[in-house]
Amino acid sequence: MLNALFSSFATHIGTTCGGDNTPAYIHRMNVIDRLFPDAQYAYVMRDGWDFSLSLKQIYCGPKKMYTAA
C-alpha cells in the first residue's frame, strides 16, 4: 500500500521515482528494505565545511565554525 501511494504521487508530479534524504533512515534500513524491496540507494558524502555552514544557520545550532566542525 505504501509503495502504491508513493508511486501514485510520483506519477502525479510527473516522475517515475522519488527520494528522501533523512539521515536517521540509516538506522531503519531493514524496515525500508522490507517495505521497498526494489529500492535503490545512493550514498552521498557531504563536504564538512558545507555541513558546518548549514549548522550555523539553524536557530539552536553552534555559532562558531570550529564548534560546528
CHARMM internal coordinates of N, CA and C (Angstrom, degrees):
IC EDIT
DIST 1 N 1 CA 1.4336
DIST 1 CA 1 C 1.5305
ANGL 1 N 1 CA 1 C 110.73
DIST 1 C 2 N 1.3147
ANGL 1 CA 1 C 2 N 115.93
DIHE 1 N 1 CA 1 C 2 N -43.40
DIST 2 N 2 CA 1.4582
ANGL 1 C 2 N 2 CA 120.06
DIHE 1 CA 1 C 2 N 2 CA 179.60
DIST 2 CA 2 C 1.5245
ANGL 2 N 2 CA 2 C 110.86
DIHE 1 C 2 N 2 CA 2 C -63.22
DIST 2 C 3 N 1.3237
ANGL 2 CA 2 C 3 N 116.27
DIHE 2 N 2 CA 2 C 3 N -41.44
DIST 3 N 3 CA 1.4573
ANGL 2 C 3 N 3 CA 120.53
DIHE 2 CA 2 C 3 N 3 CA 178.47
DIST 3 CA 3 C 1.5292
ANGL 3 N 3 CA 3 C 110.58
DIHE 2 C 3 N 3 CA 3 C -62.90
DIST 3 C 4 N 1.3317
ANGL 3 CA 3 C 4 N 117.25
DIHE 3 N 3 CA 3 C 4 N -40.14
DIST 4 N 4 CA 1.4639
ANGL 3 C 4 N 4 CA 121.54
DIHE 3 CA 3 C 4 N 4 CA 178.27
DIST 4 CA 4 C 1.5251
ANGL 4 N 4 CA 4 C 110.63
DIHE 3 C 4 N 4 CA 4 C -63.75
DIST 4 C 5 N 1.3057
ANGL 4 CA 4 C 5 N 116.37
DIHE 4 N 4 CA 4 C 5 N -39.42
DIST 5 N 5 CA 1.4582
ANGL 4 C 5 N 5 CA 120.93
DIHE 4 CA 4 C 5 N 5 CA 178.83
DIST 5 CA 5 C 1.5316
ANGL 5 N 5 CA 5 C 111.05
DIHE 4 C 5 N 5 CA 5 C -62.86
DIST 5 C 6 N 1.3306
ANGL 5 CA 5 C 6 N 116.86
DIHE 5 N 5 CA 5 C 6 N -48.16
DIST 6 N 6 CA 1.4581
ANGL 5 C 6 N 6 CA 120.35
DIHE 5 CA 5 C 6 N 6 CA 179.17
DIST 6 CA 6 C 1.5234
ANGL 6 N 6 CA 6 C 111.63
DIHE 5 C 6 N 6 CA 6 C -65.51
DIST 6 C 7 N 1.3207
ANGL 6 CA 6 C 7 N 117.01
DIHE 6 N 6 CA 6 C 7 N -38.99
DIST 7 N 7 CA 1.4685
ANGL 6 C 7 N 7 CA 120.56
DIHE 6 CA 6 C 7 N 7 CA 178.00
DIST 7 CA 7 C 1.5192
ANGL 7 N 7 CA 7 C 111.03
DIHE 6 C 7 N 7 CA 7 C -63.81
DIST 7 C 8 N 1.3121
ANGL 7 CA 7 C 8 N 116.07
DIHE 7 N 7 CA 7 C 8 N -42.15
DIST 8 N 8 CA 1.4570
ANGL 7 C 8 N 8 CA 121.00
DIHE 7 CA 7 C 8 N 8 CA 178.75
DIST 8 CA 8 C 1.5228
ANGL 8 N 8 CA 8 C 111.10
DIHE 7 C 8 N 8 CA 8 C -62.77
DIST 8 C 9 N 1.3189
ANGL 8 CA 8 C 9 N 116.60
DIHE 8 N 8 CA 8 C 9 N -42.50
DIST 9 N 9 CA 1.4601
ANGL 8 C 9 N 9 CA 120.61
DIHE 8 CA 8 C 9 N 9 CA 178.58
DIST 9 CA 9 C 1.5246
ANGL 9 N 9 CA 9 C 110.77
DIHE 8 C 9 N 9 CA 9 C -64.79
DIST 9 C 10 N 1.3287
ANGL 9 CA 9 C 10 N 117.23
DIHE 9 N 9 CA 9 C 10 N -42.58
DIST 10 N 10 CA 1.4676
ANGL 9 C 10 N 10 CA 121.07
DIHE 9 CA 9 C 10 N 10 CA 179.01
DIST 10 CA 10 C 1.5226
ANGL 10 N 10 CA 10 C 110.20
DIHE 9 C 10 N 10 CA 10 C -60.46
DIST 10 C 11 N 1.3166
ANGL 10 CA 10 C 11 N 117.16
DIHE 10 N 10 CA 10 C 11 N -43.24
DIST 11 N 11 CA 1.4632
ANGL 10 C 11 N 11 CA 121.14
DIHE 10 CA 10 C 11 N 11 CA 177.86
DIST 11 CA 11 C 1.5270
ANGL 11 N 11 CA 11 C 110.33
DIHE 10 C 11 N 11 CA 11 C -63.01
DIST 11 C 12 N 1.3038
ANGL 11 CA 11 C 12 N 116.08
DIHE 11 N 11 CA 11 C 12 N -40.78
DIST 12 N 12 CA 1.4658
ANGL 11 C 12 N 12 CA 121.49
DIHE 11 CA 11 C 12 N 12 CA -179.70
DIST 12 CA 12 C 1.5318
ANGL 12 N 12 CA 12 C 112.28
DIHE 11 C 12 N 12 CA 12 C -60.38
DIST 12 C 13 N 1.3279
ANGL 12 CA 12 C 13 N 117.08
DIHE 12 N 12 CA 12 C 13 N -39.01
DIST 13 N 13 CA 1.4628
ANGL 12 C 13 N 13 CA 119.84
DIHE 12 CA 12 C 13 N 13 CA -179.07
DIST 13 CA 13 C 1.5267
ANGL 13 N 13 CA 13 C 112.54
DIHE 12 C 13 N 13 CA 13 C -92.79
DIST 13 C 14 N 1.3301
ANGL 13 CA 13 C 14 N 116.85
DIHE 13 N 13 CA 13 C 14 N 4.23
DIST 14 N 14 CA 1.4565
ANGL 13 C 14 N 14 CA 120.99
DIHE 13 CA 13 C 14 N 14 CA 173.49
DIST 14 CA 14 C 1.5058
ANGL 14 N 14 CA 14 C 116.31
DIHE 13 C 14 N 14 CA 14 C 83.85
DIST 14 C 15 N 1.3146
ANGL 14 CA 14 C 15 N 117.47
DIHE 14 N 14 CA 14 C 15 N 32.02
DIST 15 N 15 CA 1.4597
ANGL 14 C 15 N 15 CA 120.66
DIHE 14 CA 14 C 15 N 15 CA 177.72
DIST 15 CA 15 C 1.5302
ANGL 15 N 15 CA 15 C 108.85
DIHE 14 C 15 N 15 CA 15 C -134.33
DIST 15 C 16 N 1.2972
ANGL 15 CA 15 C 16 N 115.90
DIHE 15 N 15 CA 15 C 16 N 170.52
DIST 16 N 16 CA 1.4688
ANGL 15 C 16 N 16 CA 119.58
DIHE 15 CA 15 C 16 N 16 CA -179.85
DIST 16 CA 16 C 1.5173
ANGL 16 N 16 CA 16 C 112.81
DIHE 15 C 16 N 16 CA 16 C -105.31
DIST 16 C 17 N 1.3076
ANGL 16 CA 16 C 17 N 116.71
DIHE 16 N 16 CA 16 C 17 N -10.45
DIST 17 N 17 CA 1.4596
ANGL 16 C 17 N 17 CA 119.10
DIHE 16 CA 16 C 17 N 17 CA -178.98
DIST 17 CA 17 C 1.5161
ANGL 17 N 17 CA 17 C 110.06
DIHE 16 C 17 N 17 CA 17 C -150.53
DIST 17 C 18 N 1.3019
ANGL 17 CA 17 C 18 N 115.53
DIHE 17 N 17 CA 17 C 18 N 169.81
DIST 18 N 18 CA 1.4523
ANGL 17 C 18 N 18 CA 121.30
DIHE 17 CA 17 C 18 N 18 CA 179.38
DIST 18 CA 18 C 1.5094
ANGL 18 N 18 CA 18 C 109.90
DIHE 17 C 18 N 18 CA 18 C -141.74
DIST 18 C 19 N 1.2961
ANGL 18 CA 18 C 19 N 115.35
DIHE 18 N 18 CA 18 C 19 N -179.10
DIST 19 N 19 CA 1.4511
ANGL 18 C 19 N 19 CA 118.67
DIHE 18 CA 18 C 19 N 19 CA -179.81
DIST 19 CA 19 C 1.5094
ANGL 19 N 19 CA 19 C 111.18
DIHE 18 C 19 N 19 CA 19 C -156.20
DIST 19 C 20 N 1.2926
ANGL 19 CA 19 C 20 N 114.58
DIHE 19 N 19 CA 19 C 20 N 169.71
DIST 20 N 20 CA 1.4542
ANGL 19 C 20 N 20 CA 121.21
DIHE 19 CA 19 C 20 N 20 CA 178.68
DIST 20 CA 20 C 1.5172
ANGL 20 N 20 CA 20 C 107.14
DIHE 19 C 20 N 20 CA 20 C -148.04
DIST 20 C 21 N 1.3081
ANGL 20 CA 20 C 21 N 116.31
DIHE 20 N 20 CA 20 C 21 N 143.25
DIST 21 N 21 CA 1.4611
ANGL 20 C 21 N 21 CA 119.29
DIHE 20 CA 20 C 21 N 21 CA -177.34
DIST 21 CA 21 C 1.5266
ANGL 21 N 21 CA 21 C 112.46
DIHE 20 C 21 N 21 CA 21 C -119.85
DIST 21 C 22 N 1.3100
ANGL 21 CA 21 C 22 N 116.79
DIHE 21 N 21 CA 21 C 22 N 33.61
DIST 22 N 22 CA 1.4547
ANGL 21 C 22 N 22 CA 120.85
DIHE 21 CA 21 C 22 N 22 CA 179.84
DIST 22 CA 22 C 1.5314
ANGL 22 N 22 CA 22 C 109.78
DIHE 21 C 22 N 22 CA 22 C -75.09
DIST 22 C 23 N 1.3369
ANGL 22 CA 22 C 23 N 118.24
DIHE 22 N 22 CA 22 C 23 N 113.40
DIST 23 N 23 CA 1.4587
ANGL 22 C 23 N 23 CA 120.72
DIHE 22 CA 22 C 23 N 23 CA -175.96
DIST 23 CA 23 C 1.5278
ANGL 23 N 23 CA 23 C 114.47
DIHE 22 C 23 N 23 CA 23 C -58.72
DIST 23 C 24 N 1.3211
ANGL 23 CA 23 C 24 N 117.80
DIHE 23 N 23 CA 23 C 24 N -32.77
DIST 24 N 24 CA 1.4653
ANGL 23 C 24 N 24 CA 120.72
DIHE 23 CA 23 C 24 N 24 CA -176.46
DIST 24 CA 24 C 1.5293
ANGL 24 N 24 CA 24 C 112.49
DIHE 23 C 24 N 24 CA 24 C -66.39
DIST 24 C 25 N 1.3382
ANGL 24 CA 24 C 25 N 117.37
DIHE 24 N 24 CA 24 C 25 N -16.46
DIST 25 N 25 CA 1.4711
ANGL 24 C 25 N 25 CA 119.62
DIHE 24 CA 24 C 25 N 25 CA 179.51
DIST 25 CA 25 C 1.5234
ANGL 25 N 25 CA 25 C 112.36
DIHE 24 C 25 N 25 CA 25 C -62.75
DIST 25 C 26 N 1.3049
ANGL 25 CA 25 C 26 N 117.44
DIHE 25 N 25 CA 25 C 26 N -19.38
DIST 26 N 26 CA 1.4612
ANGL 25 C 26 N 26 CA 120.57
DIHE 25 CA 25 C 26 N 26 CA 179.55
DIST 26 CA 26 C 1.5294
ANGL 26 N 26 CA 26 C 111.07
DIHE 25 C 26 N 26 CA 26 C -58.73
DIST 26 C 27 N 1.3340
ANGL 26 CA 26 C 27 N 116.42
DIHE 26 N 26 CA 26 C 27 N -27.35
DIST 27 N 27 CA 1.4613
ANGL 26 C 27 N 27 CA 120.82
DIHE 26 CA 26 C 27 N 27 CA -180.00
DIST 27 CA 27 C 1.5217
ANGL 27 N 27 CA 27 C 112.50
DIHE 26 C 27 N 27 CA 27 C -84.81
DIST 27 C 28 N 1.3140
ANGL 27 CA 27 C 28 N 117.75
DIHE 27 N 27 CA 27 C 28 N -3.86
DIST 28 N 28 CA 1.4677
ANGL 27 C 28 N 28 CA 122.17
DIHE 27 CA 27 C 28 N 28 CA -178.04
DIST 28 CA 28 C 1.5307
ANGL 28 N 28 CA 28 C 112.12
DIHE 27 C 28 N 28 CA 28 C -125.08
DIST 28 C 29 N 1.3190
ANGL 28 CA 28 C 29 N 116.82
DIHE 28 N 28 CA 28 C 29 N 26.63
DIST 29 N 29 CA 1.4601
ANGL 28 C 29 N 29 CA 120.22
DIHE 28 CA 28 C 29 N 29 CA -176.61
DIST 29 CA 29 C 1.5255
ANGL 29 N 29 CA 29 C 112.40
DIHE 28 C 29 N 29 CA 29 C -61.52
DIST 29 C 30 N 1.3202
ANGL 29 CA 29 C 30 N 117.78
DIHE 29 N 29 CA 29 C 30 N -33.06
DIST 30 N 30 CA 1.4765
ANGL 29 C 30 N 30 CA 119.37
DIHE 29 CA 29 C 30 N 30 CA 178.85
DIST 30 CA 30 C 1.5288
ANGL 30 N 30 CA 30 C 110.65
DIHE 29 C 30 N 30 CA 30 C -63.91
DIST 30 C 31 N 1.3158
ANGL 30 CA 30 C 31 N 117.74
DIHE 30 N 30 CA 30 C 31 N -37.85
DIST 31 N 31 CA 1.4638
ANGL 30 C 31 N 31 CA 121.62
DIHE 30 CA 30 C 31 N 31 CA 178.13
DIST 31 CA 31 C 1.5259
ANGL 31 N 31 CA 31 C 109.95
DIHE 30 C 31 N 31 CA 31 C -69.60
DIST 31 C 32 N 1.3171
ANGL 31 CA 31 C 32 N 116.51
DIHE 31 N 31 CA 31 C 32 N -44.55
DIST 32 N 32 CA 1.4623
ANGL 31 C 32 N 32 CA 120.85
DIHE 31 CA 31 C 32 N 32 CA 179.84
DIST 32 CA 32 C 1.5264
ANGL 32 N 32 CA 32 C 110.17
DIHE 31 C 32 N 32 CA 32 C -61.78
DIST 32 C 33 N 1.3236
ANGL 32 CA 32 C 33 N 117.48
DIHE 32 N 32 CA 32 C 33 N -40.79
DIST 33 N 33 CA 1.4690
ANGL 32 C 33 N 33 CA 121.01
DIHE 32 CA 32 C 33 N 33 CA 177.60
DIST 33 CA 33 C 1.5208
ANGL 33 N 33 CA 33 C 112.00
DIHE 32 C 33 N 33 CA 33 C -60.81
DIST 33 C 34 N 1.3217
ANGL 33 CA 33 C 34 N 116.66
DIHE 33 N 33 CA 33 C 34 N -38.17
DIST 34 N 34 CA 1.4699
ANGL 33 C 34 N 34 CA 119.63
DIHE 33 CA 33 C 34 N 34 CA 179.02
DIST 34 CA 34 C 1.5253
ANGL 34 N 34 CA 34 C 111.74
DIHE 33 C 34 N 34 CA 34 C -72.83
DIST 34 C 35 N 1.3296
ANGL 34 CA 34 C 35 N 116.91
DIHE 34 N 34 CA 34 C 35 N -38.86
DIST 35 N 35 CA 1.4623
ANGL 34 C 35 N 35 CA 120.58
DIHE 34 CA 34 C 35 N 35 CA -179.61
DIST 35 CA 35 C 1.5259
ANGL 35 N 35 CA 35 C 112.40
DIHE 34 C 35 N 35 CA 35 C -72.11
DIST 35 C 36 N 1.3244
ANGL 35 CA 35 C 36 N 116.23
DIHE 35 N 35 CA 35 C 36 N -37.13
DIST 36 N 36 CA 1.4571
ANGL 35 C 36 N 36 CA 121.87
DIHE 35 CA 35 C 36 N 36 CA -176.31
DIST 36 CA 36 C 1.5274
ANGL 36 N 36 CA 36 C 109.94
DIHE 35 C 36 N 36 CA 36 C -129.30
DIST 36 C 37 N 1.3249
ANGL 36 CA 36 C 37 N 117.93
DIHE 36 N 36 CA 36 C 37 N 76.60
DIST 37 N 37 CA 1.4662
ANGL 36 C 37 N 37 CA 120.32
DIHE 36 CA 36 C 37 N 37 CA -175.50
DIST 37 CA 37 C 1.5337
ANGL 37 N 37 CA 37 C 113.75
DIHE 36 C 37 N 37 CA 37 C -63.35
DIST 37 C 38 N 1.3151
ANGL 37 CA 37 C 38 N 118.25
DIHE 37 N 37 CA 37 C 38 N -20.34
DIST 38 N 38 CA 1.4694
ANGL 37 C 38 N 38 CA 121.04
DIHE 37 CA 37 C 38 N 38 CA 179.24
DIST 38 CA 38 C 1.5272
ANGL 38 N 38 CA 38 C 112.28
DIHE 37 C 38 N 38 CA 38 C -97.75
DIST 38 C 39 N 1.3153
ANGL 38 CA 38 C 39 N 117.16
DIHE 38 N 38 CA 38 C 39 N 10.71
DIST 39 N 39 CA 1.4663
ANGL 38 C 39 N 39 CA 120.59
DIHE 38 CA 38 C 39 N 39 CA -177.25
DIST 39 CA 39 C 1.5213
ANGL 39 N 39 CA 39 C 111.07
DIHE 38 C 39 N 39 CA 39 C -63.90
DIST 39 C 40 N 1.3159
ANGL 39 CA 39 C 40 N 114.38
DIHE 39 N 39 CA 39 C 40 N 149.11
DIST 40 N 40 CA 1.4568
ANGL 39 C 40 N 40 CA 121.78
DIHE 39 CA 39 C 40 N 40 CA 174.23
DIST 40 CA 40 C 1.5214
ANGL 40 N 40 CA 40 C 107.16
DIHE 39 C 40 N 40 CA 40 C -118.39
DIST 40 C 41 N 1.3174
ANGL 40 CA 40 C 41 N 116.23
DIHE 40 N 40 CA 40 C 41 N 147.19
DIST 41 N 41 CA 1.4521
ANGL 40 C 41 N 41 CA 121.10
DIHE 40 CA 40 C 41 N 41 CA -174.29
DIST 41 CA 41 C 1.5196
ANGL 41 N 41 CA 41 C 110.97
DIHE 40 C 41 N 41 CA 41 C -121.81
DIST 41 C 42 N 1.3061
ANGL 41 CA 41 C 42 N 115.24
DIHE 41 N 41 CA 41 C 42 N 144.96
DIST 42 N 42 CA 1.4683
ANGL 41 C 42 N 42 CA 121.49
DIHE 41 CA 41 C 42 N 42 CA 174.41
DIST 42 CA 42 C 1.5219
ANGL 42 N 42 CA 42 C 106.94
DIHE 41 C 42 N 42 CA 42 C -122.83
DIST 42 C 43 N 1.2930
ANGL 42 CA 42 C 43 N 116.14
DIHE 42 N 42 CA 42 C 43 N 128.66
DIST 43 N 43 CA 1.4582
ANGL 42 C 43 N 43 CA 121.09
DIHE 42 CA 42 C 43 N 43 CA 177.27
DIST 43 CA 43 C 1.5204
ANGL 43 N 43 CA 43 C 107.63
DIHE 42 C 43 N 43 CA 43 C -96.29
DIST 43 C 44 N 1.3045
ANGL 43 CA 43 C 44 N 116.97
DIHE 43 N 43 CA 43 C 44 N 121.18
DIST 44 N 44 CA 1.4566
ANGL 43 C 44 N 44 CA 121.62
DIHE 43 CA 43 C 44 N 44 CA -178.38
DIST 44 CA 44 C 1.5209
ANGL 44 N 44 CA 44 C 108.30
DIHE 43 C 44 N 44 CA 44 C -118.33
DIST 44 C 45 N 1.3057
ANGL 44 CA 44 C 45 N 116.03
DIHE 44 N 44 CA 44 C 45 N 124.08
DIST 45 N 45 CA 1.4550
ANGL 44 C 45 N 45 CA 120.65
DIHE 44 CA 44 C 45 N 45 CA 176.65
DIST 45 CA 45 C 1.5217
ANGL 45 N 45 CA 45 C 107.13
DIHE 44 C 45 N 45 CA 45 C -101.76
DIST 45 C 46 N 1.3075
ANGL 45 CA 45 C 46 N 116.26
DIHE 45 N 45 CA 45 C 46 N 118.34
DIST 46 N 46 CA 1.4558
ANGL 45 C 46 N 46 CA 121.07
DIHE 45 CA 45 C 46 N 46 CA -176.13
DIST 46 CA 46 C 1.5215
ANGL 46 N 46 CA 46 C 110.90
DIHE 45 C 46 N 46 CA 46 C -89.48
DIST 46 C 47 N 1.3101
ANGL 46 CA 46 C 47 N 114.88
DIHE 46 N 46 CA 46 C 47 N 143.36
DIST 47 N 47 CA 1.4518
ANGL 46 C 47 N 47 CA 121.82
DIHE 46 CA 46 C 47 N 47 CA 177.70
DIST 47 CA 47 C 1.5297
ANGL 47 N 47 CA 47 C 109.69
DIHE 46 C 47 N 47 CA 47 C -62.52
DIST 47 C 48 N 1.3093
ANGL 47 CA 47 C 48 N 117.91
DIHE 47 N 47 CA 47 C 48 N 130.33
DIST 48 N 48 CA 1.4581
ANGL 47 C 48 N 48 CA 122.66
DIHE 47 CA 47 C 48 N 48 CA -177.05
DIST 48 CA 48 C 1.5200
ANGL 48 N 48 CA 48 C 113.66
DIHE 47 C 48 N 48 CA 48 C -61.30
DIST 48 C 49 N 1.3240
ANGL 48 CA 48 C 49 N 116.60
DIHE 48 N 48 CA 48 C 49 N -36.58
DIST 49 N 49 CA 1.4679
ANGL 48 C 49 N 49 CA 120.34
DIHE 48 CA 48 C 49 N 49 CA 179.35
DIST 49 CA 49 C 1.5281
ANGL 49 N 49 CA 49 C 109.84
DIHE 48 C 49 N 49 CA 49 C -65.43
DIST 49 C 50 N 1.3262
ANGL 49 CA 49 C 50 N 116.61
DIHE 49 N 49 CA 49 C 50 N -45.57
DIST 50 N 50 CA 1.4606
ANGL 49 C 50 N 50 CA 121.97
DIHE 49 CA 49 C 50 N 50 CA 179.36
DIST 50 CA 50 C 1.5267
ANGL 50 N 50 CA 50 C 110.73
DIHE 49 C 50 N 50 CA 50 C -62.07
DIST 50 C 51 N 1.3218
ANGL 50 CA 50 C 51 N 116.16
DIHE 50 N 50 CA 50 C 51 N -42.42
DIST 51 N 51 CA 1.4594
ANGL 50 C 51 N 51 CA 120.87
DIHE 50 CA 50 C 51 N 51 CA 178.44
DIST 51 CA 51 C 1.5326
ANGL 51 N 51 CA 51 C 110.90
DIHE 50 C 51 N 51 CA 51 C -61.71
DIST 51 C 52 N 1.3342
ANGL 51 CA 51 C 52 N 116.51
DIHE 51 N 51 CA 51 C 52 N -42.21
DIST 52 N 52 CA 1.4657
ANGL 51 C 52 N 52 CA 120.90
DIHE 51 CA 51 C 52 N 52 CA 179.40
DIST 52 CA 52 C 1.5241
ANGL 52 N 52 CA 52 C 111.03
DIHE 51 C 52 N 52 CA 52 C -63.39
DIST 52 C 53 N 1.3388
ANGL 52 CA 52 C 53 N 117.11
DIHE 52 N 52 CA 52 C 53 N -39.61
DIST 53 N 53 CA 1.4631
ANGL 52 C 53 N 53 CA 120.49
DIHE 52 CA 52 C 53 N 53 CA 177.34
DIST 53 CA 53 C 1.5235
ANGL 53 N 53 CA 53 C 111.03
DIHE 52 C 53 N 53 CA 53 C -62.50
DIST 53 C 54 N 1.3288
ANGL 53 CA 53 C 54 N 117.19
DIHE 53 N 53 CA 53 C 54 N -38.54
DIST 54 N 54 CA 1.4624
ANGL 53 C 54 N 54 CA 121.14
DIHE 53 CA 53 C 54 N 54 CA 177.94
DIST 54 CA 54 C 1.5264
ANGL 54 N 54 CA 54 C 110.96
DIHE 53 C 54 N 54 CA 54 C -64.80
DIST 54 C 55 N 1.3235
ANGL 54 CA 54 C 55 N 116.80
DIHE 54 N 54 CA 54 C 55 N -40.98
DIST 55 N 55 CA 1.4632
ANGL 54 C 55 N 55 CA 120.68
DIHE 54 CA 54 C 55 N 55 CA 179.74
DIST 55 CA 55 C 1.5251
ANGL 55 N 55 CA 55 C 111.47
DIHE 54 C 55 N 55 CA 55 C -62.31
DIST 55 C 56 N 1.3316
ANGL 55 CA 55 C 56 N 116.83
DIHE 55 N 55 CA 55 C 56 N -35.63
DIST 56 N 56 CA 1.4627
ANGL 55 C 56 N 56 CA 120.14
DIHE 55 CA 55 C 56 N 56 CA 179.81
DIST 56 CA 56 C 1.5218
ANGL 56 N 56 CA 56 C 111.92
DIHE 55 C 56 N 56 CA 56 C -62.73
DIST 56 C 57 N 1.3337
ANGL 56 CA 56 C 57 N 117.78
DIHE 56 N 56 CA 56 C 57 N -27.96
DIST 57 N 57 CA 1.4613
ANGL 56 C 57 N 57 CA 121.59
DIHE 56 CA 56 C 57 N 57 CA -177.02
DIST 57 CA 57 C 1.5237
ANGL 57 N 57 CA 57 C 113.02
DIHE 56 C 57 N 57 CA 57 C -80.99
DIST 57 C 58 N 1.3198
ANGL 57 CA 57 C 58 N 117.18
DIHE 57 N 57 CA 57 C 58 N -13.36
DIST 58 N 58 CA 1.4594
ANGL 57 C 58 N 58 CA 120.86
DIHE 57 CA 57 C 58 N 58 CA 179.41
DIST 58 CA 58 C 1.5281
ANGL 58 N 58 CA 58 C 108.65
DIHE 57 C 58 N 58 CA 58 C -75.87
DIST 58 C 59 N 1.3051
ANGL 58 CA 58 C 59 N 116.15
DIHE 58 N 58 CA 58 C 59 N 136.40
DIST 59 N 59 CA 1.4686
ANGL 58 C 59 N 59 CA 122.01
DIHE 58 CA 58 C 59 N 59 CA -176.56
DIST 59 CA 59 C 1.5240
ANGL 59 N 59 CA 59 C 112.41
DIHE 58 C 59 N 59 CA 59 C -51.12
DIST 59 C 60 N 1.3252
ANGL 59 CA 59 C 60 N 116.49
DIHE 59 N 59 CA 59 C 60 N -45.90
DIST 60 N 60 CA 1.4658
ANGL 59 C 60 N 60 CA 119.29
DIHE 59 CA 59 C 60 N 60 CA -176.15
DIST 60 CA 60 C 1.5266
ANGL 60 N 60 CA 60 C 111.76
DIHE 59 C 60 N 60 CA 60 C -100.35
DIST 60 C 61 N 1.3263
ANGL 60 CA 60 C 61 N 117.23
DIHE 60 N 60 CA 60 C 61 N 11.24
DIST 61 N 61 CA 1.4540
ANGL 60 C 61 N 61 CA 120.67
DIHE 60 CA 60 C 61 N 61 CA -178.34
DIST 61 CA 61 C 1.5225
ANGL 61 N 61 CA 61 C 112.55
DIHE 60 C 61 N 61 CA 61 C -80.72
DIST 61 C 62 N 1.3278
ANGL 61 CA 61 C 62 N 116.93
DIHE 61 N 61 CA 61 C 62 N 171.80
DIST 62 N 62 CA 1.4638
ANGL 61 C 62 N 62 CA 121.04
DIHE 61 CA 61 C 62 N 62 CA 179.20
DIST 62 CA 62 C 1.5261
ANGL 62 N 62 CA 62 C 110.59
DIHE 61 C 62 N 62 CA 62 C -64.94
DIST 62 C 63 N 1.3230
ANGL 62 CA 62 C 63 N 117.45
DIHE 62 N 62 CA 62 C 63 N 149.40
DIST 63 N 63 CA 1.4634
ANGL 62 C 63 N 63 CA 121.87
DIHE 62 CA 62 C 63 N 63 CA -177.09
DIST 63 CA 63 C 1.5277
ANGL 63 N 63 CA 63 C 112.89
DIHE 62 C 63 N 63 CA 63 C -101.82
DIST 63 C 64 N 1.3091
ANGL 63 CA 63 C 64 N 117.95
DIHE 63 N 63 CA 63 C 64 N -15.97
DIST 64 N 64 CA 1.4562
ANGL 63 C 64 N 64 CA 121.24
DIHE 63 CA 63 C 64 N 64 CA 179.38
DIST 64 CA 64 C 1.5196
ANGL 64 N 64 CA 64 C 109.00
DIHE 63 C 64 N 64 CA 64 C -107.95
DIST 64 C 65 N 1.3495
ANGL 64 CA 64 C 65 N 115.45
DIHE 64 N 64 CA 64 C 65 N 140.59
DIST 65 N 65 CA 1.4637
ANGL 64 C 65 N 65 CA 120.11
DIHE 64 CA 64 C 65 N 65 CA -175.80
DIST 65 CA 65 C 1.5231
ANGL 65 N 65 CA 65 C 112.26
DIHE 64 C 65 N 65 CA 65 C -60.83
DIST 65 C 66 N 1.3413
ANGL 65 CA 65 C 66 N 118.20
DIHE 65 N 65 CA 65 C 66 N -39.84
DIST 66 N 66 CA 1.4639
ANGL 65 C 66 N 66 CA 119.22
DIHE 65 CA 65 C 66 N 66 CA -179.02
DIST 66 CA 66 C 1.5149
ANGL 66 N 66 CA 66 C 111.89
DIHE 65 C 66 N 66 CA 66 C -65.57
DIST 66 C 67 N 1.3336
ANGL 66 CA 66 C 67 N 117.50
DIHE 66 N 66 CA 66 C 67 N -29.74
DIST 67 N 67 CA 1.4694
ANGL 66 C 67 N 67 CA 121.17
DIHE 66 CA 66 C 67 N 67 CA 176.97
DIST 67 CA 67 C 1.5176
ANGL 67 N 67 CA 67 C 110.36
DIHE 66 C 67 N 67 CA 67 C -73.42
DIST 67 C 68 N 1.3293
ANGL 67 CA 67 C 68 N 116.15
DIHE 67 N 67 CA 67 C 68 N -42.16
DIST 68 N 68 CA 1.4630
ANGL 67 C 68 N 68 CA 120.71
DIHE 67 CA 67 C 68 N 68 CA 179.02
DIST 68 CA 68 C 1.5199
ANGL 68 N 68 CA 68 C 110.91
DIHE 67 C 68 N 68 CA 68 C -63.82
DIST 68 C 69 N 1.3404
ANGL 68 CA 68 C 69 N 116.13
DIHE 68 N 68 CA 68 C 69 N -40.49
DIST 69 N 69 CA 1.4617
ANGL 68 C 69 N 69 CA 120.13
DIHE 68 CA 68 C 69 N 69 CA -179.45
DIST 69 CA 69 C 1.5141
ANGL 69 N 69 CA 69 C 110.43
DIHE 68 C 69 N 69 CA 69 C -66.78
END
COOR INIT
IC SEED 1 N 1 CA 1 C
IC BUILD
